[in-house]
Amino acid sequence: MFYVVKSKTVKYALIVLLSVLLLSISINGAVSAEVFFGYSTRKVPVYCVETDSPKVAISFDAAWGADKTKEIVDICKEYNVKATFFLVGFWVDKYADMVKYIDDNGFEIGTHSNTHPDMVKLSADEQKMELEKCIEMIENITNKKVELFRAPYGSYNNSLLDVAESLGLITIQWDVDSLDWKGLSAEAITTRIINGTRNGSIILCHNNSDHIIDALPMVLDRLNKKGFTVGSVGDLVYKDNYTIDRTGLQKKLN
């Protein structure tokens, strides 16, 4: 016995099958169908800020090594810039004197987790422990409340954002990636940052990348010449009465 199946029926069946497959697959914590069909139920951290002012923030993640950190602080001070340092717990424990130096010079400190895991792979309780341990160490040194969090590897899910929010933290990503950790030259780092920066941008750098010391003066000088005011993440983001769209743009509510 033979059956004749209309091509339209076949196409419909394939679409249904594809949808089922997409709904069952996860990409970095997000359901694939959300990416494929262009919608998202996933929560999003702050990647950048909506503002008419030429304000941007520069940040440095610190997990391994500290020999360039003091010079980064000193260069920023020379350009009258206050940056944000996102510190991992084991770095805080090993370089407590440098944490104090960062804080004593008026720079903002956020948590970058305690042990730098992919936190999407952790339970909510484990995520909370990662944040609480690092926060406690930082606050014991600075006597200041930690208000910002950046996830290791930029990896996050709804659970992590909920945990961070429950601890009073704003989760911060970036929209300008220097890729300094890849060993790019100082000029290449500078070009990436300058070409990518716009009003409300958050710039990602690392405290111990190969050429950050050579790149940083060029970055700050050129941003200044383009009319940007460079500061900390905390001075850029809205702390309350805001919304975040699915692209990570933080907007102030009227």
Backbone bond lengths (Angstrom), bond angles and torsions (degrees), N, CA, C in turn:
res aa  C-N    CA-C-N  psi(-1)  N-CA   C-N-CA  omega(-1)  CA-C   N-CA-C  phi
1 M - - - 1.468 - - 1.534 109.23 -
2 F 1.320 116.38 134.60 1.453 121.61 -178.47 1.524 110.44 -115.15
3 Y 1.351 114.84 145.04 1.467 120.15 178.90 1.530 108.60 -119.41
4 V 1.301 116.32 139.78 1.461 121.54 175.73 1.535 108.16 -101.31
5 V 1.323 115.31 120.46 1.465 120.62 -178.23 1.519 109.14 -110.96
6 K 1.297 116.94 124.13 1.456 121.64 179.19 1.520 111.01 -65.32
7 S 1.337 115.82 143.11 1.474 120.37 -179.12 1.511 111.54 -60.47
8 K 1.339 117.14 -34.08 1.467 120.90 179.27 1.518 110.39 -63.46
9 T 1.328 117.11 -37.76 1.468 121.34 178.32 1.516 110.95 -65.84
10 V 1.327 115.55 -41.09 1.465 120.64 179.01 1.526 110.09 -62.88
11 K 1.319 116.25 -45.52 1.468 120.21 -179.81 1.527 110.70 -61.37
12 Y 1.329 115.65 -41.34 1.463 119.34 179.64 1.517 110.97 -63.70
13 A 1.321 115.81 -41.81 1.467 120.34 179.70 1.514 111.07 -64.17
14 L 1.323 116.42 -39.02 1.470 120.11 179.08 1.517 111.46 -66.15
15 I 1.333 116.84 -38.78 1.471 120.78 178.53 1.521 110.55 -63.88
16 V 1.335 115.74 -42.70 1.468 119.78 178.44 1.518 110.13 -62.37
17 L 1.339 116.48 -44.47 1.463 120.64 -179.74 1.518 111.12 -62.65
18 L 1.340 116.54 -43.12 1.463 120.80 178.73 1.521 110.70 -61.63
19 S 1.321 117.01 -42.24 1.467 121.05 179.87 1.516 111.15 -61.69
20 V 1.335 116.00 -42.77 1.462 120.05 179.41 1.524 110.43 -62.69
21 L 1.338 116.80 -42.39 1.461 120.46 179.41 1.521 111.35 -64.42
22 L 1.330 116.63 -43.12 1.459 120.34 -179.77 1.510 112.04 -64.77
23 L 1.317 115.97 -37.11 1.461 119.97 179.63 1.516 111.92 -69.02
24 S 1.308 116.79 -17.61 1.468 120.01 -177.19 1.509 113.03 -98.06
25 I 1.333 117.01 -7.71 1.453 120.75 -176.45 1.520 109.77 -106.69
26 S 1.330 116.33 139.39 1.464 121.17 178.39 1.512 110.18 -113.22
27 I 1.329 116.45 135.71 1.453 121.89 176.19 1.512 108.05 -116.88
28 N 1.340 116.64 107.87 1.468 121.36 177.65 1.519 111.42 50.47
29 G 1.329 115.85 40.66 1.458 119.52 175.81 1.511 114.06 93.66
30 A 1.318 118.06 -10.07 1.472 120.91 -179.52 1.517 109.66 -108.34
31 V 1.302 117.06 145.43 1.449 121.07 177.08 1.517 108.98 -71.02
32 S 1.345 117.32 134.53 1.453 121.63 -175.49 1.518 112.27 -59.08
33 A 1.316 117.24 -37.48 1.464 120.46 -179.27 1.521 111.40 -59.06
34 E 1.324 116.75 -32.00 1.449 120.12 179.38 1.523 110.29 -64.09
35 V 1.341 115.45 -38.65 1.451 120.11 178.99 1.520 109.84 -72.40
36 F 1.341 116.39 -45.83 1.457 122.08 -175.11 1.523 111.74 -64.56
37 F 1.312 116.98 -44.17 1.452 120.64 -175.01 1.532 113.04 -93.75
38 G 1.347 117.18 -1.58 1.442 120.13 172.87 1.512 115.85 79.39
39 Y 1.333 118.59 22.97 1.449 120.28 174.70 1.523 107.99 -127.37
40 S 1.326 117.43 166.32 1.457 118.97 -178.84 1.514 111.36 -153.21
41 T 1.317 115.27 133.69 1.457 121.13 170.81 1.519 109.17 -102.04
42 R 1.303 115.36 4.06 1.447 121.42 -176.68 1.519 111.09 -80.37
43 K 1.331 116.60 138.41 1.448 120.95 174.90 1.530 109.00 -73.39
44 V 1.316 115.40 154.02 1.460 120.79 -174.68 1.525 110.01 -132.68
45 P 1.333 117.84 137.64 1.467 120.14 174.14 1.527 111.28 -77.50
46 V 1.314 115.98 -177.11 1.470 121.14 179.19 1.531 109.22 -84.90
47 Y 1.320 115.88 116.94 1.465 121.33 175.12 1.532 111.21 -95.25
48 C 1.319 115.91 -34.75 1.458 121.91 179.87 1.523 107.88 -161.77
49 V 1.313 116.42 173.67 1.461 121.23 -172.36 1.523 110.09 -125.39
50 E 1.322 115.37 136.05 1.462 119.95 176.41 1.527 109.22 -77.66
51 T 1.317 116.55 119.14 1.458 121.45 178.95 1.516 109.76 -157.32
52 D 1.325 116.55 145.53 1.463 121.64 175.06 1.520 111.31 -84.36
53 S 1.323 116.05 -13.44 1.463 120.41 -178.78 1.530 110.36 -83.34
54 P 1.313 117.83 146.04 1.470 121.13 178.51 1.526 111.54 -78.63
55 K 1.331 115.14 58.09 1.463 121.01 -179.62 1.522 109.79 -106.32
56 V 1.333 116.69 138.32 1.460 121.90 175.68 1.524 108.82 -138.61
57 A 1.325 115.50 164.82 1.470 120.21 178.55 1.519 109.31 -122.53
58 I 1.319 116.00 144.25 1.459 121.34 175.01 1.520 108.90 -117.81
59 S 1.333 115.60 138.53 1.464 119.81 -175.67 1.522 110.39 -136.89
60 F 1.341 114.71 153.88 1.462 121.81 -178.89 1.526 109.15 -130.48
61 D 1.321 116.96 121.15 1.461 120.84 174.68 1.520 108.93 -86.75
62 A 1.338 116.27 135.09 1.464 120.79 -178.18 1.514 109.92 -126.50
63 A 1.330 115.41 114.23 1.456 120.40 177.77 1.525 111.76 -131.18
64 W 1.342 117.21 -36.23 1.454 120.04 -177.98 1.518 109.87 -134.15
65 G 1.321 115.52 126.61 1.453 120.72 177.68 1.515 112.74 81.10
66 A 1.349 114.81 152.36 1.470 119.13 -177.77 1.517 112.93 -144.28
67 D 1.330 118.21 5.00 1.463 119.99 -170.71 1.533 113.68 -68.02
68 K 1.339 118.06 -17.61 1.462 120.41 -179.98 1.526 113.06 -103.23
69 T 1.306 116.01 -4.25 1.463 120.10 -171.92 1.520 112.83 -64.60
70 K 1.322 116.69 -45.34 1.464 120.24 -179.39 1.530 110.36 -59.92
71 E 1.324 116.43 -41.74 1.460 119.53 -179.01 1.533 111.22 -68.13
72 I 1.329 117.21 -34.50 1.469 120.20 175.72 1.525 109.82 -60.81
73 V 1.328 115.82 -47.05 1.468 120.43 177.83 1.521 110.60 -59.17
74 D 1.320 116.71 -44.45 1.459 120.65 -176.85 1.531 111.99 -66.92
75 I 1.334 117.03 -38.91 1.465 120.49 177.51 1.525 110.01 -64.62
76 C 1.322 116.43 -44.75 1.468 120.06 178.28 1.524 110.99 -59.27
77 K 1.319 116.78 -41.96 1.461 120.68 178.71 1.525 110.82 -62.96
78 E 1.321 116.58 -38.35 1.466 121.43 179.04 1.526 110.85 -60.06
79 Y 1.341 115.70 -33.88 1.468 120.79 -179.69 1.529 111.94 -97.76
80 N 1.311 116.48 10.88 1.467 122.65 178.76 1.525 111.74 57.83
81 V 1.335 115.24 43.21 1.459 122.48 -178.17 1.520 109.40 -116.26
82 K 1.332 116.69 135.35 1.458 122.22 174.16 1.523 108.52 -110.86
83 A 1.331 116.07 110.82 1.459 121.89 -177.19 1.524 110.67 -95.53
84 T 1.333 115.30 176.30 1.469 121.69 174.96 1.520 109.16 -115.85
85 F 1.332 116.06 134.02 1.465 122.08 175.59 1.526 108.97 -109.51
86 F 1.328 116.26 124.34 1.459 121.24 174.15 1.520 107.87 -99.71
87 L 1.341 116.13 114.29 1.463 122.03 -169.90 1.525 112.36 -109.63
88 V 1.328 115.14 136.51 1.469 121.75 174.09 1.523 108.48 -83.79
89 G 1.329 116.57 146.95 1.457 121.44 -175.78 1.508 114.69 -56.24
90 F 1.346 117.15 -44.70 1.474 117.25 -178.09 1.527 111.52 -69.51
91 W 1.339 117.36 -23.31 1.464 121.18 173.71 1.525 109.67 -71.86
92 V 1.303 117.00 -42.39 1.466 122.26 177.35 1.522 110.31 -59.39
93 D 1.324 115.51 -44.08 1.457 121.04 -179.26 1.530 111.47 -63.98
94 K 1.325 116.88 -39.77 1.467 121.71 -176.57 1.520 112.70 -80.12
95 Y 1.330 116.59 -32.46 1.469 120.37 -174.05 1.527 111.08 -122.97
96 A 1.301 116.45 50.47 1.465 121.14 -177.98 1.524 111.70 -58.03
97 D 1.337 116.88 -35.31 1.460 120.02 179.57 1.527 111.39 -65.76
98 M 1.342 116.22 -32.95 1.461 119.78 178.92 1.526 110.96 -75.52
99 V 1.327 116.72 -34.02 1.465 120.72 174.28 1.520 109.05 -59.39
100 K 1.321 115.11 -43.58 1.462 119.94 179.74 1.527 110.84 -65.58
101 Y 1.318 116.86 -37.88 1.467 120.46 179.22 1.526 110.69 -64.32
102 I 1.325 116.01 -43.71 1.468 120.89 177.71 1.526 109.90 -58.67
103 D 1.311 115.40 -48.89 1.461 120.57 -177.72 1.526 111.87 -67.95
104 D 1.310 117.64 -44.24 1.467 121.09 -178.29 1.520 112.23 -60.58
105 N 1.330 116.56 -25.77 1.459 120.34 -179.25 1.532 112.30 -93.33
106 G 1.334 115.56 11.36 1.457 120.16 172.42 1.508 115.90 82.93
107 F 1.337 117.18 19.64 1.454 120.13 -179.77 1.529 110.67 -94.64
108 E 1.314 114.77 148.05 1.460 121.77 -177.69 1.527 111.04 -80.29
109 I 1.343 115.66 143.59 1.460 120.87 179.38 1.520 109.55 -125.87
110 G 1.331 115.29 128.74 1.455 122.00 174.58 1.510 109.77 -119.15
111 T 1.324 117.26 168.57 1.458 120.78 178.41 1.530 110.89 -91.63
112 H 1.326 114.21 143.43 1.466 122.04 177.51 1.531 109.22 -121.02
113 S 1.355 114.86 27.72 1.478 124.74 -176.82 1.526 109.96 88.44
114 N 1.318 116.10 175.96 1.464 120.53 -179.19 1.523 112.92 -93.24
115 T 1.339 116.40 -39.97 1.477 119.73 -175.71 1.526 113.18 -125.57
116 H 1.325 118.37 7.29 1.465 124.12 177.36 1.537 113.33 61.40
117 P 1.334 117.92 48.79 1.462 120.04 174.95 1.527 110.99 -88.95
118 D 1.330 116.42 170.42 1.456 120.08 166.27 1.517 106.09 -78.37
119 M 1.317 116.81 102.69 1.461 120.89 -168.59 1.529 113.60 -72.92
120 V 1.330 117.12 -13.83 1.464 120.06 174.45 1.532 110.13 -64.03
121 K 1.311 116.91 -27.21 1.458 121.92 -177.44 1.531 112.62 -83.55
122 L 1.335 117.15 -1.08 1.458 121.61 -177.84 1.522 110.96 -100.92
123 S 1.318 115.78 157.51 1.463 120.54 172.38 1.523 108.77 -74.49
124 A 1.313 116.51 166.95 1.468 120.89 178.74 1.529 110.88 -59.25
125 D 1.334 117.53 -40.14 1.461 120.82 179.19 1.523 110.86 -64.97
126 E 1.318 116.64 -40.00 1.468 120.29 178.86 1.529 110.80 -68.58
127 Q 1.310 116.48 -38.59 1.463 120.17 176.30 1.523 111.01 -60.69
128 K 1.315 115.52 -43.90 1.463 120.47 179.65 1.526 111.10 -63.27
129 M 1.315 116.29 -40.79 1.467 120.24 179.57 1.523 110.90 -64.01
130 E 1.343 116.70 -40.75 1.457 121.15 178.25 1.532 111.11 -58.27
131 L 1.303 115.71 -42.85 1.465 119.90 -178.18 1.523 111.68 -74.56
132 E 1.313 116.58 -45.89 1.467 119.95 -175.92 1.524 112.20 -62.50
133 K 1.331 117.92 -40.40 1.467 120.62 -178.21 1.522 111.24 -64.44
134 C 1.324 116.28 -44.42 1.459 119.88 -179.78 1.525 111.15 -67.83
135 I 1.316 116.15 -43.45 1.465 120.53 179.08 1.526 110.97 -58.30
136 E 1.320 115.65 -43.91 1.471 119.85 -179.10 1.524 110.79 -60.48
137 M 1.326 117.70 -43.68 1.466 120.74 -179.60 1.525 111.78 -64.60
138 I 1.330 116.05 -43.39 1.464 119.24 -179.87 1.530 110.74 -64.40
139 E 1.319 116.42 -46.78 1.466 120.39 -176.60 1.521 112.28 -67.85
140 N 1.328 117.46 -29.10 1.469 120.39 176.14 1.522 111.64 -66.16
141 I 1.342 116.27 -27.19 1.468 120.39 179.91 1.529 111.22 -88.95
142 T 1.324 116.55 -42.05 1.469 120.12 -171.83 1.524 114.22 -95.87
143 N 1.346 116.36 -20.90 1.466 120.75 -172.77 1.527 112.04 57.43
144 K 1.336 115.61 28.66 1.459 122.05 176.74 1.518 109.17 -124.46
145 K 1.322 115.75 146.13 1.456 120.95 -179.61 1.518 110.80 -72.21
146 V 1.328 116.40 132.30 1.462 121.58 174.46 1.526 108.40 -82.72
147 E 1.331 116.49 126.15 1.464 121.05 -174.27 1.529 113.49 -118.89
148 L 1.341 116.95 -11.22 1.464 120.26 -174.81 1.527 111.25 -123.50
149 F 1.322 115.67 149.08 1.464 122.30 179.79 1.521 109.71 -138.69
150 R 1.318 116.03 136.05 1.466 121.11 170.69 1.525 108.27 -122.69
151 A 1.306 115.86 127.87 1.461 120.99 -177.37 1.523 110.89 -75.30
152 P 1.334 117.41 137.19 1.472 120.43 174.32 1.522 110.68 -55.69
153 Y 1.320 115.76 139.00 1.467 123.48 179.63 1.534 112.54 63.00
154 G 1.325 117.78 6.82 1.452 120.35 -176.19 1.512 113.07 66.84
155 S 1.340 116.38 20.58 1.470 121.98 -174.86 1.532 109.90 -95.92
156 Y 1.323 116.77 125.93 1.460 120.22 -176.89 1.521 110.50 -149.74
157 N 1.320 115.43 162.90 1.463 122.58 171.45 1.521 108.30 -144.72
158 N 1.320 116.66 178.98 1.467 119.97 -177.41 1.521 111.76 -59.89
159 S 1.322 116.18 -39.57 1.460 120.39 -179.44 1.527 110.85 -58.61
160 L 1.319 116.98 -46.87 1.463 120.95 -178.43 1.530 110.96 -63.64
161 L 1.321 116.96 -43.13 1.464 119.52 179.98 1.521 111.40 -66.07
162 D 1.333 116.51 -35.88 1.468 120.27 176.78 1.528 110.79 -65.83
163 V 1.337 116.50 -43.20 1.462 120.87 179.11 1.526 110.11 -62.82
164 A 1.319 116.53 -46.67 1.470 120.54 179.59 1.524 110.95 -59.51
165 E 1.314 116.36 -44.25 1.463 120.30 179.71 1.520 111.49 -63.24
166 S 1.337 116.61 -37.26 1.465 119.99 179.73 1.528 111.62 -65.32
167 L 1.327 116.39 -23.32 1.468 121.67 178.61 1.527 111.91 -94.72
168 G 1.322 116.34 8.19 1.461 120.24 178.29 1.510 113.89 78.70
169 L 1.330 117.77 22.45 1.458 122.17 -177.40 1.522 111.45 -103.16
170 I 1.330 116.23 143.33 1.458 122.27 168.35 1.519 106.62 -98.27
171 T 1.326 117.39 125.88 1.460 121.00 -178.67 1.526 109.67 -86.34
172 I 1.325 115.16 128.99 1.464 122.22 -171.75 1.522 110.92 -117.91
173 Q 1.318 116.38 128.59 1.459 122.15 169.91 1.532 108.09 -104.49
174 W 1.325 117.25 -136.38 1.453 122.47 178.76 1.523 108.29 -163.85
175 D 1.307 116.43 156.71 1.462 120.08 172.69 1.519 111.80 -118.31
176 V 1.334 117.21 -4.48 1.467 121.77 175.84 1.528 107.91 -127.07
177 D 1.316 115.74 110.36 1.468 121.77 -177.87 1.518 109.13 -103.70
178 S 1.322 116.89 115.03 1.462 121.07 -178.69 1.526 112.66 -69.10
179 L 1.338 116.42 -23.05 1.480 122.22 -173.76 1.520 111.28 53.97
180 D 1.335 116.06 28.15 1.468 119.95 -179.25 1.521 112.47 -62.52
181 W 1.339 117.07 -27.04 1.463 121.38 -178.70 1.519 112.07 -68.91
182 K 1.324 117.85 -13.13 1.462 121.14 -179.71 1.524 112.67 -85.07
183 G 1.322 116.63 2.11 1.465 119.48 179.70 1.515 113.82 83.20
184 L 1.341 117.30 18.15 1.460 120.39 177.88 1.522 110.66 -60.74
185 S 1.320 115.79 152.18 1.457 120.18 177.05 1.522 110.02 -66.91
186 A 1.320 115.98 164.01 1.465 120.72 179.33 1.526 110.44 -59.90
187 E 1.321 117.06 -40.14 1.466 120.44 -179.76 1.524 111.22 -67.60
188 A 1.341 116.87 -38.75 1.470 120.32 179.66 1.527 110.84 -67.09
189 I 1.320 116.38 -40.69 1.467 120.87 176.68 1.526 109.82 -60.64
190 T 1.323 115.26 -47.34 1.466 120.75 -178.61 1.520 111.22 -61.68
191 T 1.312 116.97 -44.37 1.466 121.23 -178.91 1.526 110.97 -62.59
192 R 1.335 117.23 -43.24 1.464 120.47 178.76 1.531 110.66 -59.59
193 I 1.309 116.17 -45.57 1.465 120.22 -177.24 1.524 111.44 -67.20
194 I 1.314 116.57 -47.64 1.465 120.34 -176.56 1.524 110.83 -64.32
195 N 1.324 116.93 -42.23 1.469 120.39 -178.55 1.527 112.60 -69.36
196 G 1.343 117.03 -26.46 1.458 119.68 -175.62 1.517 115.51 -95.34
197 T 1.316 116.73 -13.40 1.467 120.20 -172.42 1.520 112.49 -81.86
198 R 1.332 115.30 136.61 1.461 122.89 175.16 1.526 107.62 -141.15
199 N 1.295 117.70 176.74 1.463 120.61 178.00 1.526 110.15 -53.39
200 G 1.334 116.87 128.45 1.453 121.18 176.68 1.512 115.55 84.77
201 S 1.321 118.20 7.58 1.469 121.15 -178.45 1.524 111.93 -71.18
202 I 1.327 114.83 150.91 1.460 122.70 171.87 1.526 107.10 -117.36
203 I 1.316 115.85 119.14 1.461 122.71 -174.02 1.529 109.93 -96.94
204 L 1.326 116.21 131.54 1.466 122.09 178.99 1.522 110.55 -102.76
205 C 1.336 115.64 123.06 1.465 122.96 171.74 1.526 108.32 -132.79
206 H 1.323 116.34 176.27 1.464 121.41 179.32 1.524 109.33 -129.74
207 N 1.309 115.57 143.39 1.464 120.37 -171.10 1.523 113.81 -71.12
208 N 1.328 118.24 -17.59 1.465 118.82 -174.63 1.522 112.42 -128.84
209 S 1.328 116.83 23.69 1.465 119.26 178.35 1.529 109.91 -71.07
210 D 1.318 115.52 159.29 1.468 121.27 -168.50 1.525 114.56 -56.79
211 H 1.332 117.32 -44.51 1.461 119.71 -170.48 1.523 113.52 -120.27
212 I 1.318 116.63 21.84 1.460 119.75 -177.24 1.530 112.66 -64.48
213 I 1.318 117.36 -34.84 1.467 120.27 -178.63 1.517 111.10 -66.72
214 D 1.329 116.58 -37.73 1.466 119.94 177.89 1.522 111.42 -75.48
215 A 1.331 116.46 -33.49 1.463 120.17 -176.26 1.518 112.86 -77.12
216 L 1.323 117.22 -37.89 1.459 120.99 -169.88 1.527 114.25 -57.41
217 P 1.344 119.84 -45.78 1.477 117.90 177.82 1.527 112.27 -60.46
218 M 1.326 117.02 -38.92 1.473 120.05 179.28 1.525 110.58 -65.79
219 V 1.331 115.91 -41.98 1.468 120.90 179.70 1.520 110.33 -60.26
220 L 1.321 116.78 -51.64 1.464 120.75 -176.25 1.519 111.52 -66.60
221 D 1.324 116.47 -37.97 1.463 120.09 179.16 1.524 111.04 -65.50
222 R 1.324 117.44 -45.41 1.467 120.74 -176.79 1.530 111.72 -72.06
223 L 1.322 116.89 -36.13 1.460 119.09 175.52 1.518 110.29 -63.20
224 N 1.312 115.52 -40.74 1.466 120.54 178.13 1.526 111.23 -62.59
225 K 1.311 116.61 -41.83 1.459 120.89 -179.09 1.526 111.62 -68.74
226 K 1.345 116.54 -25.03 1.461 120.54 177.08 1.532 111.57 -85.07
227 G 1.336 115.64 0.47 1.455 120.19 175.32 1.511 115.57 92.26
228 F 1.341 117.53 8.23 1.455 120.60 179.66 1.529 111.75 -84.01
229 T 1.313 115.71 140.62 1.457 122.31 168.90 1.519 106.98 -96.75
230 V 1.319 116.98 122.25 1.463 121.87 -175.83 1.517 109.53 -103.96
231 G 1.326 117.06 131.29 1.456 120.67 -179.11 1.508 112.08 -150.57
232 S 1.309 115.93 -160.69 1.461 121.88 -178.70 1.525 110.63 -83.23
233 V 1.324 115.30 162.77 1.457 120.80 177.44 1.528 110.05 -63.75
234 G 1.324 116.14 -41.44 1.460 120.87 -178.55 1.511 113.47 -61.98
235 D 1.331 116.69 -28.76 1.466 120.70 178.16 1.521 111.71 -81.25
236 L 1.339 116.79 -15.64 1.459 120.91 -177.77 1.523 112.52 -95.52
237 V 1.331 117.14 -43.99 1.469 120.26 -172.48 1.528 110.95 -77.44
238 Y 1.343 114.85 156.42 1.459 121.07 173.62 1.523 107.64 -84.22
239 K 1.316 116.80 135.73 1.461 121.49 -176.19 1.527 112.34 -90.44
240 D 1.325 116.76 -21.70 1.464 119.89 179.01 1.524 109.31 -153.44
241 N 1.321 115.78 170.32 1.461 122.43 177.31 1.531 111.57 52.87
242 Y 1.321 115.97 53.85 1.464 120.38 -179.09 1.525 110.27 -138.56
243 T 1.331 114.17 167.36 1.455 121.44 173.37 1.527 108.24 -133.29
244 I 1.334 116.99 159.14 1.461 122.28 178.73 1.521 107.39 -126.26
245 D 1.339 117.01 121.56 1.458 118.05 179.89 1.526 110.04 -80.42
246 R 1.323 117.14 178.04 1.465 120.11 -172.28 1.528 113.03 -69.60
247 T 1.343 117.55 -12.24 1.465 120.43 175.94 1.523 111.89 -88.56
248 G 1.343 116.68 -6.48 1.456 120.23 -177.92 1.514 113.80 92.83
249 L 1.332 117.11 9.45 1.463 120.75 178.00 1.531 109.12 -80.85
250 Q 1.318 115.88 118.75 1.460 120.82 178.82 1.524 108.96 -86.03
251 K 1.356 116.31 128.44 1.448 121.61 -177.10 1.519 110.18 -124.03
252 K 1.304 115.97 140.24 1.460 121.75 176.76 1.517 109.04 -78.22
253 L 1.344 115.60 132.22 1.444 120.10 176.23 1.531 110.20 -81.40
254 N 1.305 117.08 142.32 1.464 120.17 179.60 1.524 111.09 -75.11
